[in-house]
Amino acid sequence: MTADEAAKLSLRPDGVYGFEVANATDGKTKEKGHPMIALTLSFFDDSGARFTIRDWLVHSDSRWSEKKCYDFATATGLSAQYAAGKMNADDCLGRSGFAMLGIEKGKPKQDGSGNFPDRNSVKYYTSKPAAKASAPAGFAQAAAPAAGPAVSDDDSIPF
């Protein structure tokens, strides 16, 4: 078995998965010095097995980057801190939510010896799990909104 074949075996299919923030550190991007939070996220697959993905929340002029920060804050209950411009790594630790994962194609290695293997990455964060989102039993989920009053079939007749 090659390294590429082994890496493909650990890829999870695209989908919404439950996560927990295992580690978070404040920092700055290398190139432009934008503030960022580096995250280590523990995800759970359909069998309840844990796997780890790194992600970065970068505060910059990029609308996509800010949308990702906003979505993370909304998904994890940090909207007030985000809105106040005070969300930091300590706020993120231990938070949980859901994220859409995808498969990112391996990028070329700097030494020209080929590509890194494909890997899972966060496409976006969401506060609502998909119907088949992966999360182990007992995983903290946001409470579902209360159902409205029941409507009988007679009430739906327009006359």
C-alpha contacts under 8 A as a table, 3 or more apart, distances in Angstrom:
res1	aa1	res2	aa2	distance
1	M	5	E	6.15
1	M	6	A	6.68
2	T	5	E	5.17
2	T	6	A	6.29
3	A	6	A	5.10
3	A	7	A	6.13
4	D	7	A	5.08
4	D	8	K	6.25
4	D	117	P	5.74
5	E	8	K	5.20
5	E	9	L	6.56
6	A	9	L	5.29
6	A	10	S	7.00
7	A	10	S	5.46
7	A	11	L	6.88
7	A	117	P	6.34
7	A	118	D	7.30
7	A	119	R	7.79
8	K	11	L	5.30
8	K	117	P	7.66
8	K	118	D	7.05
8	K	119	R	7.97
11	L	103	I	7.49
11	L	118	D	7.94
11	L	119	R	6.36
11	L	120	N	6.19
12	R	45	D	7.49
12	R	103	I	7.90
12	R	120	N	6.83
13	P	101	L	7.83
13	P	102	G	7.04
13	P	103	I	7.44
14	D	100	M	7.22
14	D	101	L	5.35
14	D	102	G	4.54
14	D	103	I	6.65
15	G	100	M	5.40
15	G	101	L	5.49
15	G	102	G	6.91
15	G	133	A	7.25
16	V	98	F	6.42
16	V	99	A	5.37
16	V	100	M	4.27
16	V	101	L	6.17
16	V	129	P	6.65
16	V	130	A	6.07
16	V	132	K	7.64
16	V	133	A	5.04
16	V	134	S	6.84
17	Y	43	F	6.45
17	Y	44	F	6.42
17	Y	45	D	6.84
17	Y	98	F	5.53
17	Y	99	A	5.63
17	Y	100	M	6.46
17	Y	101	L	7.14
17	Y	129	P	7.67
17	Y	133	A	5.13
17	Y	134	S	4.68
17	Y	135	A	6.48
18	G	43	F	5.75
18	G	44	F	6.02
18	G	96	S	7.35
18	G	97	G	5.78
18	G	98	F	4.44
18	G	99	A	6.58
18	G	129	P	7.73
18	G	133	A	6.74
18	G	134	S	5.72
18	G	135	A	4.94
18	G	139	F	7.96
19	F	41	L	6.17
19	F	42	S	5.36
19	F	43	F	4.35
19	F	44	F	6.64
19	F	96	S	5.48
19	F	97	G	5.57
19	F	98	F	5.78
19	F	99	A	7.18
19	F	135	A	7.71
20	E	41	L	5.70
20	E	42	S	5.23
20	E	43	F	6.63
20	E	94	G	6.09
20	E	95	R	5.70
20	E	96	S	4.22
20	E	97	G	6.70
21	V	24	A	7.09
21	V	39	L	6.80
21	V	40	T	6.12
21	V	41	L	4.71
21	V	42	S	6.32
21	V	92	C	6.59
21	V	93	L	5.37
21	V	94	G	5.01
21	V	95	R	5.44
21	V	96	S	6.26
22	A	39	L	7.66
22	A	40	T	5.57
22	A	41	L	5.56
22	A	42	S	6.12
22	A	93	L	6.37
22	A	94	G	6.18
23	N	39	L	5.79
23	N	40	T	4.95
23	N	41	L	7.10
23	N	93	L	6.01
23	N	94	G	7.90
24	A	37	I	6.45
24	A	38	A	5.50
24	A	39	L	4.56
24	A	40	T	6.32
24	A	89	A	4.94
24	A	90	D	6.92
24	A	92	C	6.55
24	A	93	L	6.01
25	T	37	I	5.55
25	T	38	A	5.26
25	T	39	L	6.81
25	T	89	A	5.07
25	T	90	D	7.60
26	D	35	P	7.50
26	D	36	M	5.98
26	D	37	I	4.62
26	D	38	A	6.43
26	D	88	N	6.57
26	D	89	A	5.38
27	G	35	P	5.92
27	G	36	M	5.26
27	G	37	I	6.03
27	G	38	A	7.17
28	K	33	G	4.91
28	K	34	H	5.16
28	K	35	P	4.45
28	K	36	M	5.30
28	K	37	I	7.97
29	T	32	K	5.99
29	T	33	G	4.65
29	T	34	H	5.18
29	T	35	P	6.53
29	T	36	M	6.59
29	T	58	V	7.67
30	K	33	G	5.78
34	H	58	V	6.70
34	H	59	H	6.20
34	H	60	S	6.01
35	P	58	V	6.08
35	P	59	H	5.58
35	P	60	S	7.54
36	M	56	W	6.61
36	M	57	L	5.33
36	M	58	V	4.25
36	M	59	H	5.92
37	I	56	W	5.71
37	I	57	L	5.09
37	I	58	V	6.59
37	I	88	N	6.90
37	I	89	A	5.84
38	A	54	R	7.36
38	A	55	D	6.13
38	A	56	W	4.58
38	A	57	L	6.51
38	A	89	A	7.77
39	L	54	R	5.60
39	L	55	D	5.14
39	L	56	W	5.83
39	L	57	L	7.70
40	T	52	T	6.77
40	T	53	I	5.98
40	T	54	R	4.61
40	T	55	D	6.54
41	L	52	T	5.56
41	L	53	I	5.31
41	L	54	R	6.06
41	L	55	D	7.44
42	S	50	R	6.26
42	S	51	F	5.69
42	S	52	T	4.65
42	S	53	I	6.69
43	F	50	R	5.48
43	F	51	F	5.24
43	F	52	T	5.99
43	F	53	I	7.49
43	F	135	A	7.85
44	F	47	S	7.68
44	F	48	G	5.22
44	F	49	A	5.36
44	F	50	R	4.61
44	F	51	F	6.29
44	F	134	S	5.95
44	F	135	A	5.40
44	F	136	P	6.63
45	D	48	G	5.22
45	D	49	A	5.45
45	D	50	R	6.62
45	D	51	F	7.63
45	D	134	S	5.26
45	D	135	A	6.78
46	D	49	A	7.38
46	D	133	A	7.97
46	D	134	S	5.00
46	D	135	A	7.10
47	S	136	P	7.87
48	G	134	S	7.33
48	G	135	A	6.36
48	G	136	P	4.91
53	I	120	N	7.23
53	I	121	S	6.78
54	R	121	S	7.79
55	D	121	S	7.52
55	D	122	V	7.00
57	L	65	S	6.99
57	L	68	K	6.87
57	L	69	C	5.57
58	V	65	S	5.81
58	V	66	E	7.11
58	V	69	C	7.09
59	H	62	S	7.99
59	H	65	S	6.51
59	H	66	E	5.93
59	H	69	C	7.32
60	S	63	R	7.89
60	S	65	S	6.62
60	S	66	E	6.67
61	D	65	S	7.79
61	D	66	E	7.53
62	S	65	S	5.27
62	S	66	E	6.35
63	R	66	E	5.18
63	R	67	K	5.98
64	W	67	K	5.05
64	W	68	K	6.24
65	S	68	K	5.15
65	S	69	C	6.40
66	E	69	C	5.01
66	E	70	Y	6.07
67	K	70	Y	4.98
67	K	71	D	5.98
68	K	71	D	5.09
68	K	72	F	6.09
68	K	124	Y	6.38
68	K	125	Y	7.02
69	C	72	F	5.15
69	C	73	A	6.17
69	C	82	Y	7.93
70	Y	73	A	5.12
70	Y	74	T	6.13
70	Y	79	S	7.36
70	Y	82	Y	6.96
71	D	74	T	5.08
71	D	75	A	5.97
71	D	124	Y	7.23
71	D	125	Y	5.38
71	D	126	T	6.37
71	D	127	S	7.94
72	F	75	A	5.10
72	F	76	T	6.11
72	F	78	L	7.91
72	F	124	Y	7.98
72	F	125	Y	5.37
72	F	126	T	7.28
73	A	76	T	5.31
73	A	77	G	5.91
73	A	78	L	4.39
73	A	79	S	4.99
73	A	81	Q	7.98
73	A	82	Y	6.34
74	T	77	G	5.45
74	T	78	L	6.04
74	T	79	S	5.20
74	T	126	T	7.63
74	T	127	S	6.52
75	A	78	L	7.76
75	A	96	S	7.83
75	A	97	G	5.46
75	A	98	F	6.84
75	A	125	Y	6.34
75	A	126	T	5.30
75	A	127	S	4.02
75	A	128	K	7.75
76	T	92	C	7.96
76	T	95	R	5.81
76	T	96	S	5.68
76	T	97	G	5.41
76	T	127	S	7.27
77	G	80	A	8.00
78	L	81	Q	5.43
78	L	82	Y	6.21
78	L	87	M	7.25
78	L	91	D	7.59
78	L	92	C	7.94
79	S	82	Y	5.08
79	S	83	A	5.98
80	A	83	A	5.14
80	A	84	A	6.18
81	Q	84	A	5.18
81	Q	85	G	6.22
81	Q	86	K	5.07
81	Q	87	M	4.74
82	Y	85	G	5.03
82	Y	86	K	5.92
82	Y	87	M	5.00
83	A	86	K	7.66
84	A	87	M	7.72
87	M	91	D	6.33
87	M	92	C	7.89
88	N	91	D	5.45
88	N	92	C	6.79
89	A	92	C	5.16
89	A	93	L	6.60
90	D	93	L	5.50
91	D	95	R	7.99
92	C	95	R	5.57
96	S	140	A	6.97
96	S	141	Q	7.77
97	G	125	Y	7.77
97	G	126	T	7.23
97	G	127	S	6.32
97	G	140	A	7.94
97	G	141	Q	6.92
98	F	125	Y	6.02
98	F	126	T	5.44
98	F	127	S	6.17
98	F	128	K	6.96
98	F	129	P	6.03
98	F	133	A	8.00
99	A	122	V	6.49
99	A	123	K	7.37
99	A	124	Y	5.73
99	A	125	Y	4.17
99	A	126	T	5.50
100	M	122	V	6.00
100	M	123	K	5.48
100	M	124	Y	5.38
100	M	125	Y	6.18
100	M	126	T	7.31
101	L	120	N	6.40
101	L	121	S	5.56
101	L	122	V	4.67
101	L	123	K	5.45
101	L	124	Y	7.38
102	G	120	N	5.59
102	G	121	S	5.58
102	G	122	V	6.42
102	G	123	K	6.08
103	I	118	D	6.68
103	I	119	R	5.59
103	I	120	N	4.53
103	I	121	S	6.15
104	E	118	D	5.64
104	E	119	R	5.35
104	E	120	N	5.88
104	E	121	S	6.23
105	K	117	P	7.26
105	K	118	D	4.55
105	K	119	R	6.73
106	G	115	N	5.61
106	G	116	F	4.68
106	G	117	P	4.70
106	G	118	D	4.22
106	G	119	R	6.85
107	K	115	N	5.26
107	K	116	F	5.50
107	K	117	P	7.66
107	K	118	D	7.94
108	P	112	G	6.87
108	P	113	S	7.93
108	P	114	G	5.79
108	P	115	N	4.06
108	P	116	F	6.15
109	K	112	G	5.48
109	K	113	S	6.18
109	K	114	G	5.82
109	K	115	N	5.21
109	K	116	F	6.14
110	Q	113	S	7.73
112	G	115	N	7.97
122	V	125	Y	7.42
126	T	129	P	7.10
127	S	142	A	7.66
129	P	132	K	7.69
129	P	133	A	5.58
130	A	133	A	4.96
135	A	139	F	6.18
136	P	139	F	5.61
151	V	155	D	6.27
151	V	156	S	7.56
152	S	155	D	5.44
152	S	156	S	7.14
153	D	156	S	5.50
153	D	157	I	7.27
154	D	157	I	5.71
155	D	158	P	7.96
